[in-house]
Every structure is written in C-alpha cells, then in structure tokens.
Amino acid sequence: MSAAAQPIAVSSSDGVELALWDLGGQGEPLLFAHATMFAGHIWAPLMPYLPGYRCWAPDLRGHGHSVTPEAADLSWPAAAEDVLAVVEHLGLHEVRAAGHSMGGTVLLLAEMARPGTFEGLWCYDPVLRPAGAATDSTPPALDLAAGARRRRAVFPSRDAARANFASKPPLANSRPEAISAYVDWCFEDLPDGTVALRCRPDREATMYELGETSGAFERLAEVRCPVTVVHGYPEPDHPSMWAAEVAAQLPHGREVIFPELSHFGPLEDPAGMARSIRKSFGS
C-alpha cells in the first residue's frame, strides 16, 4: 500500500476505528458498502465507469484495514453505525449510496436508524430473508457461517491466492481486476512471507449468524428514500429469491434483474453495475 493510498481513520461505536478510502473521481459524493468477507476497495473496478461522482468506501468493522476490538459488536445494526459514522465524518447530507449483500442491508439499516441520511440507495442482493421463508436445506446464515469457519485463511503468496480464487466458485466468474482487488486489499502480509485474510473466518461466520437477527425485513416500510433492489438469476436460499418481495415492501422500491449474473454481480460485471447505479440515480 503506497503512502498515497492511506485510509482516513473514522471512529465508530465499540472502539472501532474504520478505514475510509477515497476511491477518487470528481462530482457528487457516492458512498459504497461492501459485502461480508470483502473490503472497500472491492468497488474500485467500478470507478472508471462512474463519471461525475466522488466515491468513498469504508472497510466495515471486522474487515480490511479497520481496527476492531475483540469485544466489538459484529451485528449488522452495529455495521450500520459504521456507515453513519462515515456519513457524519464526511459531512454528507442526503447522500447516494450503493451496497452489495450485507452492505446493502447495512445501508437500509442506517436509513432506518437515521431517516433522511440517503437521497437514494442501490442495493445488489441485500440479505433480507422474510420471516418464515422456506429453505431447501440448512438455514442460509448457518450454512454460510459453517463454510466461513472452514475457509482457508492463509496462502503462500498473493499470486497463489489470486490463482485459487480465479479457478473455482464462487469468484471464478469475477473479472480479473475484481479478484485482484480482493487479493490486494483483503489480505495482509505475514512475517513469514505468506498472506492471510484480514477478515478472520471466525468473525465472518459470526457476522453471517448475526445477519439473521437484524430485523431489517420487518422494518422496510420505514425506508422512505428510493431504493433500487438489484439481483442476478434466482439462486436457491439466496437473497435473489426474495428480492421481488423486498422491493415490494419498500415504499419507493424498484426491482432490477440481471439474469446473467450471480450473487457476486458487482465483481462479475463492474461496468454493467456502474451503469445500473448511474441509471438508478438518474445520472
């Protein structure tokens, strides 16, 4: 990480010190919120396709370069406090924001906690499972948590990590620049020359488990700003299965479908997702 790419430190609740990244651009501010296991720079591949915006992206608690005490609350409402801390630090009012998966839910929770924070939201596959929604197997959050705890956390090098993720699901269909953003910014160098995930598997698992308790779906009627709910092809027990219902519950919700994309659409088609964001915000 070069000296020119240092984050801005932003204090949040629970003693968390967020790493806030200025992703560049000129124009209206646009705030990004990443999915679980990623970090702010995962949005960097969209930047060339977002003229007219000054883009900001924090590493949410437990992720990236943010400093998260062991006792910190890892619930999604707590992550929404991170978003609000960033908005306050930057002095933003009625800002536009885009989020992916957990990040989309966190943005909605932030708007619920402080109505009027956002002028509009673009949420790709926000994790909002209706109460009582049927599943075909283990509840999704528990299945994801178990997978996270089994996740390989250390690789011999960044090149080895990059080759691993490019060769198999769920990131195999991602653009090379998106995989590079993941490896470059979501791993840290260890003294022995290996690299390790910055988002520890145990913390990732805990955030999946706590995501089920956010209560966001039941409060969607509180979100008064326009929200574009974006998703790819329907995947069993994934947020795409409930996206239409989420959009219908929002007072000013709109559903947009990209049938060629998966849950990782922002990594698979950065240019297309940037165009969707611009269209959503009328720019």
N, C-alpha and C positions, 0 to 999 in steps of 0.2 A: 504494500500500500504506500503510494508516494505521499510526500508531505502535502501536496496539493489536493489530496483526496482524504483529508482528515474529517471525521464527523463532528457535528455540533453536539455538545453534551446537553441533554434536556432532562431535568429532574421530574420524575413521576412519583406515584404513590409507592409505598412499601420500600422506600430507599432505592428504587430502581433508577439507574441513570441510562437514559436512552441514547443511542447513537442515531442522530438525524443526518441524513445525507441530502446534499444539494445535487440533484441529478442534472441540473443545467437547464438551458432554454431561457427564453425571454417571453414575457407576457403575463397572462392571468395565472395565479397560483393554482397548482393541481397537486393534491396530496394522494399518495398511494399507501395501501396497507397490504402486506404480503400474507401468504398462506402459511400454515404451520409447516415447520422444518426449513423455511426459506429465510430471506432477509431482504432489506430494502432494495439492494442492487439487482434483485431478480427482475425488476421493472426496467432496468437500463436499456435492454434491447428495443423497447418501445420508443425511446427518446427521439430517434431520427424522424419518426412519423407523427410527432406531436408539435408542429409549429404553433407558435402563439401561446405556449404555456411555459411557465417556470415550475419545474417539477421537484417535489420533495418526497422523501421516503424514509421513515424511521425503521430501525430494527426494533421490533416489538420485544417486550420482556421475554427473556429466555432464549433469544435468538441473536444471531450475528454478533456485532461488537457491543451490544448493550450489556451493561453490568447489572446482574440480577442476583440479589442476596438469596441464600438458600431458603430463607423463611418467606420469601415473597409470594404473594397470591398469584397463581398462574391461571386463574379463571378468565373467561373471555370478557366479562364486565370489567375486570381489572385491566385487561389489554385495551379496552375502550378508554380507560383513564389515561393510558399512554397516548392515544390519539388526541384526546382533549388537551393533554399537556403540550403536545406539539403545536396544535392549533393556537393555544394561548401564547406559547413561546414566540411563534412567528407573527402574532398579532393579526391573525386572519379572522375574517367575518364572512359568513355565508359562502364558504369555500366549496369548490367542487372536489370530489374525491372518487377514487376507484379502488376496489378491493377484490381479492381473489380468495375464495373458500373461507377460511377463518377470518381473513382480512375483510371480506365483505360483511360478514356477520358483525365484526367488531365495529365497523363504520355505522351500521344500523344501531347497535347498542349505544354508541357515542351520541348519535342523534336523539335517541330516546332519553339519554341521561341529561342532555343539554339541547333542547329543541331550538332549532334555528341555526345550529352550528354549520349546517351544509345547505348550499343552494341546490345541489343535486348530487345523486350518487349513482355510480356504475358498479354493479356487483356481479362478478363472474362466479357462478356456482356457490353462492353463500350457503353455509351449513345451517339450515333451518328445517329440522325434521318436525312435521306436525305431531302433536301428542297422539299416541296410539297408531301411528303409521306402521303398516305391516312391513316386516322384513323377511327375507327369504332364508336368513341364517342367523348367525350371531349378530346382536345389535352393532351397527356400523362403528360407533365410537370404540366399543370394546375390541372389535376386530382390528381397527387401526392402532389402538394402543398396544395390543399384543404384537402387531407387526413392528411397531416402533421400537419396542423393547428388544426385538431380535435384530434390529438394524445394525449393519456393520458400521462402526463409528470411525475406524482408523484405516488409512490406505498408505501404501509405501510412498506415494508421491501424488501431486495434483494430476499429472498425466495418467496415472493408474486410476484415480478416481474418475477422471473425465471419460476414460475408455469404458469403465464399468457402467456408468450411468447412460452412456450413449448406446450401449449394446443390449439393454433389456428394459422391460416395463418397470416403473410407469413413465420414465422420462425418455424412452428410446425414440419417440416421435417428436421430441422437442428440437427446436432449432439449435445448431451448434453454439451460437452466441448465447443462447439461454442456458445451456448446460455449462458453458464456460463461466457465466455469471454466477451460477450456483456453486461451482467448484472454487472459483476465485474468492467469493465473499462469504460463503457459508462454511468454510473450513479454515482452521488455524494451523500454523506450522508448529510442530513439536520439536523439542531439543534434539531428538534422535534423527531428525530429517523426515519423519513421517508427517502426515496431515490428519487432523481429526475434526469431526463435526463440531461446529460451535454450538448448535442446538443439541444438547445431550439427549440421547434416546429416552432416558427416564423422564426428562422434562417434556419432551414431545408427547410421550404417552400420557402424562398427566394432563396436558392441555387438551388432548383428544377426549379424555374421560370427562373433564370439566365442561367441555363444549356442549355436552348433552344437558347440562344444568343451567344454561344461560337464560332460558325462559324467553328468548327473543321472538320466537314464532308467535307466542300468545300476545305479544305487545306490538305487532306490526302496524296496527291501526294508529299508533301514536306517531308514526313517521309521516310528517306532512309534506316533506320535500319530494320532488320527483325522483323515482328510483327506477333505473333500467336493470332488470334481472336477466342476466345473460347466461347461457349454458350451451353445452355441446349435446351429443347424442345421449339418449337416456341410458344410464348405467344402473343396474340393479343395486339398491341400497346406497345410492349416491345422491348428492344434492340435486342433480339434474332431474330425478324422478319427482321432486316436489317443487320445482322452480315455478311451474304454472300456478300452483296454489299459493306460493309465496307472493308472486306478483299480484294475484287476485286479492290477497289480504291487505295489500298496501293501498292507501287512499289514492296515490298517484303512481302506481306501479305499472310497468310495461315489460313484457317478456320478449326476449330476442333469442333466437336459436341459431347455432352454428352446427349443423348436423355432422360435419366432418371432423369436429374437434371433440376431445375428451375433457375430463375434469381439469386437465393441465393446459387448457386452451391458450392462456397468456404466454406459455412457453412454446407452444406449437406454432402459433401464428402471431408474432408480435405486431407485424404491420397491420394485419386484419383487426386485431384487438384495439390498436391505436385508432384506426378509422372508426371503429364502433364507439369508442369513447368520445371522439370528436363529434360524431353524429348525435350521440346521446345528449351532449351539451350544446348542440346547435352551432358547432364551430367547424 
